[in-house]
Amino acid sequence: MLHRWLCCLLLACLMPLAALAQARTPLVVEAALDRQVIAPLLAAFERAYPDIALHYHDRSTLEVDRRAREVRPAPDVVISSAMPWQLARVNEGLAQPLVSPAARRWPQWAKWRNEVFGFTFEPIVTVYRLDLVRHMIPPTTHADLHTILTTHQDLLRGRVTTYSPGRSGVGYTLFQQDARYSPRFWDLVAAMGAAEVSLEDNTQAMLDGLTEGKYWVGYNLLGSYAMHWAQTHPEVIVQVPQDYALVMMRMAFVHRDAPHPMAAKAFVDFLLSVEGQRILAGSTPLFSVLPEVIGPYTAQRLRDQVGERLYPIPINASLLAFVDPLRRDAFMARWNREIRILEP
């Protein structure tokens, strides 16, 4: 009898917890953004919305894009650094608009039709090991990198890394932008090929190789990840190029077929809020977009450091050209020819 009474008491205690769990609205976010880096913002969102059960999945840019297009039920929110692919999906009608004060106030240059929003402002950087300094002057510009690759080719052979444009959407985007801004881009690619560059799928793989000593210099890494890594790995040095620095934005949209649209809109709205941007500026190296936000990582502070040589990748129709198959095939054909490594 006592045993039955204890069981009933236990069930009575558990029932409110079960009901609470069922009452929480699930929210599925597919993101090409390292959870470790964005963790402070996710934690703040969960505190602000305890009735939403956040399911955050960190994947590659190409996998996030595939899931946005093919997987059903669809994710609620899609976040990626592969800016052309994000804009292409929105242009195909895969997003729904966000109608909120924060969305309306968001800078025009960082959004597209109130459907997709660039909510970070991340510089693209060169990273090198301290070993490099013992043998040569470290590169501060793209021209410097080309110089050390040609004058110290034997020493750097196999010790250089960068993105694979064939396997990484963000890598492909960055190289396309380099080709747009630098008349000597293809000379740099050829020099990397001559130094037997190693091509990686993501910035973390490059950072791991730099820390292990496998690589001495990495080109076109995401500054947010590199700066976060360098805080606990003093053997690596992060350099924002001084001749010109590309800036990439993570783009977020609410999926057209989001199973939980209200929760999805609350999440994206939080990314655009002053509170969310303050967290990005103060607790992450993702760099905030809003001009009124103050902190160590803000777009304005980056502009103050680099000045007119800062080149943000624009969120406009020009991005759509990068996903054109003919343009991609032509780019990859020249890439393979110059770098001497066959890419898919």
C-alpha positions in Angstrom: 0.0 0.0 0.0 2.9 2.3 0.9 4.6 1.5 -2.3 1.5 2.4 -4.4 1.1 5.7 -2.5 4.8 6.6 -3.2 4.3 5.8 -6.9 1.2 8.0 -7.0 3.1 10.8 -5.3 6.0 10.5 -7.7 3.6 10.6 -10.7 1.9 13.6 -9.3 5.2 15.4 -9.0 6.3 14.5 -12.5 3.1 15.3 -14.3 3.6 19.1 -14.1 7.1 18.8 -15.4 5.9 16.7 -18.4 3.2 19.1 -19.1 5.7 22.0 -19.0 8.0 20.2 -21.4 5.1 19.6 -23.8 4.0 23.2 -23.6 7.5 24.5 -24.7 7.5 25.3 -28.4 10.4 23.6 -30.3 12.6 25.7 -32.5 15.0 24.1 -35.0 17.9 26.3 -36.2 20.2 25.0 -38.9 23.4 27.1 -38.9 26.8 27.2 -40.4 28.1 28.9 -37.2 30.1 27.2 -34.5 28.0 26.8 -31.4 31.0 27.6 -29.1 31.3 31.0 -30.7 27.7 32.0 -30.6 26.9 30.3 -27.2 26.5 33.5 -25.2 23.8 34.7 -27.6 22.0 31.4 -27.5 22.1 31.3 -23.7 20.6 34.8 -23.6 17.8 33.9 -26.0 16.9 30.8 -23.9 16.8 33.0 -20.8 14.6 35.6 -22.6 12.3 32.8 -24.0 12.0 30.0 -21.5 8.9 28.7 -23.3 10.9 27.9 -26.5 13.0 24.7 -26.7 15.9 25.6 -28.9 17.5 22.9 -31.0 20.6 24.4 -32.6 22.5 22.4 -35.2 26.0 23.5 -36.4 26.8 22.2 -39.9 28.8 23.0 -43.0 27.5 25.7 -45.4 26.7 23.2 -48.1 24.8 20.9 -45.7 22.8 23.8 -44.3 21.9 24.8 -47.8 20.9 21.3 -48.7 18.7 21.0 -45.6 17.0 24.3 -46.4 16.2 23.1 -49.9 15.4 19.4 -49.3 14.7 18.3 -45.8 11.1 18.2 -44.6 9.9 19.2 -42.1 11.9 22.3 -42.9 14.1 24.0 -40.3 12.6 27.0 -38.6 15.6 29.3 -39.1 18.5 29.0 -41.6 21.8 30.7 -40.8 24.9 30.6 -43.1 28.0 32.4 -44.1 27.6 31.3 -47.7 26.0 34.6 -48.7 25.2 33.8 -52.3 23.4 30.6 -51.5 21.4 32.3 -48.7 20.3 35.1 -51.1 19.5 32.5 -53.8 17.2 30.5 -51.5 15.4 33.7 -50.5 15.1 34.7 -54.1 13.5 31.3 -54.8 10.8 32.0 -52.2 12.1 29.9 -49.4 11.9 32.7 -46.8 9.0 34.6 -45.2 9.3 38.2 -44.2 10.0 39.4 -40.7 7.7 42.4 -39.8 9.0 43.9 -36.6 10.4 47.3 -35.5 13.9 45.7 -35.3 13.6 44.4 -38.9 12.3 47.7 -40.2 15.2 49.6 -38.5 17.9 47.2 -39.7 20.4 48.9 -42.1 19.4 48.6 -45.7 22.9 47.4 -46.7 22.6 44.4 -44.3 19.2 43.0 -45.4 17.2 41.9 -48.5 13.4 42.7 -48.7 13.0 42.2 -44.9 13.4 38.5 -45.6 17.1 37.8 -44.9 19.4 39.7 -42.6 23.1 39.9 -42.2 23.5 40.1 -38.4 27.3 39.8 -38.0 30.2 41.8 -39.5 33.2 39.4 -39.7 36.6 40.3 -41.2 38.5 37.8 -43.3 42.0 37.3 -42.0 45.4 35.8 -42.5 46.7 33.7 -39.6 50.3 32.6 -39.0 52.3 30.7 -36.5 55.0 32.3 -34.4 57.5 29.9 -36.1 57.1 32.0 -39.3 58.6 35.1 -37.6 61.9 33.4 -37.0 62.4 32.9 -40.8 60.7 35.9 -42.5 58.7 39.1 -42.0 55.0 38.0 -41.5 52.6 39.2 -44.1 50.4 42.2 -43.4 48.9 42.5 -46.9 47.9 40.2 -49.8 51.1 41.4 -51.6 53.2 40.4 -48.7 51.7 36.9 -48.7 52.5 36.6 -52.4 56.1 37.7 -51.7 56.8 35.2 -49.0 55.2 32.4 -51.0 57.6 33.1 -53.9 60.8 34.0 -52.0 60.4 31.2 -49.3 58.7 28.6 -51.5 60.8 25.7 -50.3 60.4 26.6 -46.6 56.7 27.1 -46.9 56.0 24.0 -49.1 53.1 22.1 -47.6 52.8 24.6 -44.8 50.2 26.9 -46.3 46.4 26.4 -46.0 43.3 28.0 -47.3 39.7 27.1 -48.1 38.6 24.6 -50.8 36.2 26.6 -53.0 35.0 23.3 -54.4 33.9 22.0 -51.0 33.1 25.2 -49.1 30.4 27.7 -50.0 32.0 30.5 -48.0 35.4 29.7 -49.4 34.1 30.0 -52.9 32.4 33.3 -52.1 35.6 34.8 -50.6 37.8 33.8 -53.6 35.2 35.3 -56.0 35.4 38.6 -54.0 39.2 38.5 -54.0 39.1 38.1 -57.8 36.8 41.2 -57.9 39.0 43.4 -55.8 42.6 42.3 -56.5 44.1 42.4 -60.0 46.8 40.0 -58.7 44.5 37.4 -57.2 45.4 34.7 -59.7 49.1 35.3 -59.1 48.5 34.6 -55.4 46.6 31.5 -56.2 49.4 30.3 -58.5 51.9 31.0 -55.8 49.9 29.0 -53.3 49.7 26.1 -55.7 53.5 26.2 -56.3 53.9 26.0 -52.5 51.6 22.9 -52.5 48.9 24.5 -50.5 46.5 22.3 -48.4 42.8 23.0 -49.0 40.5 22.6 -46.1 36.7 22.6 -45.8 36.4 25.0 -42.8 38.4 27.5 -40.7 38.5 25.2 -37.7 40.5 22.6 -39.7 43.0 25.3 -40.7 43.3 26.6 -37.1 43.9 23.0 -35.8 46.6 22.6 -38.4 48.2 25.9 -37.4 48.2 25.0 -33.7 49.7 21.5 -34.4 52.5 23.0 -36.5 51.3 21.3 -39.7 50.7 24.8 -41.2 52.6 28.0 -40.8 50.3 30.4 -42.6 46.6 30.3 -43.4 44.8 32.5 -45.9 41.2 33.8 -45.9 40.1 32.4 -42.5 37.0 33.7 -40.8 38.2 36.3 -38.4 35.5 35.5 -35.8 36.8 31.9 -35.3 40.4 32.9 -35.6 40.2 35.6 -32.9 38.2 33.3 -30.6 40.9 30.6 -31.1 43.8 32.9 -30.6 42.6 33.9 -27.1 43.6 30.4 -25.9 46.3 29.6 -28.4 49.1 32.1 -28.2 51.1 30.3 -30.9 48.9 31.7 -33.6 48.7 35.4 -34.7 45.7 36.9 -36.4 46.3 39.6 -39.0 43.6 41.7 -40.6 45.1 42.5 -44.1 46.1 46.1 -44.3 45.7 46.6 -48.1 42.1 45.5 -48.1 40.0 43.3 -45.8 36.9 41.4 -46.9 34.0 41.3 -44.5 31.5 38.5 -44.5 28.1 38.5 -42.8 26.2 35.6 -41.4 22.7 35.7 -43.0 19.6 34.5 -41.3 16.1 33.9 -42.5 12.8 32.3 -41.3 12.0 29.4 -43.6 8.9 29.7 -45.6 7.7 26.3 -44.3 8.9 26.8 -40.7 6.9 24.4 -38.5 7.1 27.0 -35.7 7.0 30.4 -37.4 6.4 32.5 -34.3 9.3 31.0 -32.4 11.5 31.4 -35.5 10.6 35.1 -35.9 11.3 35.6 -32.2 14.7 34.1 -32.7 15.7 36.2 -35.7 14.2 39.3 -34.1 16.5 38.6 -31.1 19.5 38.5 -33.4 18.6 41.9 -34.7 17.7 43.4 -31.3 20.0 45.9 -29.4 20.4 43.2 -26.7 21.4 40.5 -29.1 23.8 42.8 -30.9 25.4 43.9 -27.6 26.1 40.3 -26.8 27.7 39.8 -30.2 29.8 42.9 -29.6 30.8 42.2 -26.0 30.8 38.4 -25.6 31.6 37.0 -29.0 34.1 37.9 -31.8 31.3 37.9 -34.4 31.2 41.7 -34.6 27.8 43.5 -34.3 26.2 45.4 -37.1 24.2 48.1 -35.3 26.0 51.4 -35.2 24.8 52.4 -31.8 26.1 49.3 -30.1 29.4 49.7 -28.2 31.9 46.9 -27.5 35.3 45.4 -28.5 33.7 43.7 -31.5 31.7 46.2 -33.6 31.5 47.1 -37.2 32.4 50.7 -36.3 35.4 49.7 -34.4 36.6 47.6 -37.3 36.1 50.5 -39.7 38.1 52.7 -37.4 41.0 50.2 -37.5 41.0 49.4 -41.2 39.3 52.5 -42.7 38.3 52.7 -46.3 40.1 49.4 -47.1 37.3 47.5 -45.4 35.2 45.8 -48.1 31.9 44.2 -46.8 30.4 41.7 -49.2 27.1 43.4 -50.2 23.7 41.8 -49.7 22.3 42.6 -53.1 21.4 41.0 -56.4 25.1 40.8 -57.4 25.5 37.8 -55.1 23.2 35.8 -57.3 25.7 35.7 -60.1 28.1 33.6 -57.9 25.7 30.7 -57.8 25.3 30.7 -61.6 26.6 27.2 -62.8 28.4 28.6 -65.8 30.2 31.2 -63.8 31.1 28.6 -61.1 32.4 26.2 -63.8 34.6 28.9 -65.3 36.0 30.0 -62.0 36.8 26.4 -60.9 38.4 25.6 -64.2 40.8 28.5 -63.8 41.3 27.7 -60.1 42.3 24.1 -61.0 44.7 25.4 -63.7 46.4 28.0 -61.5 46.6 26.0 -58.2 47.4 22.7 -59.9 45.0 20.8 -57.6 42.0 19.2 -59.1 38.8 20.4 -57.3 35.3 19.1 -57.8 
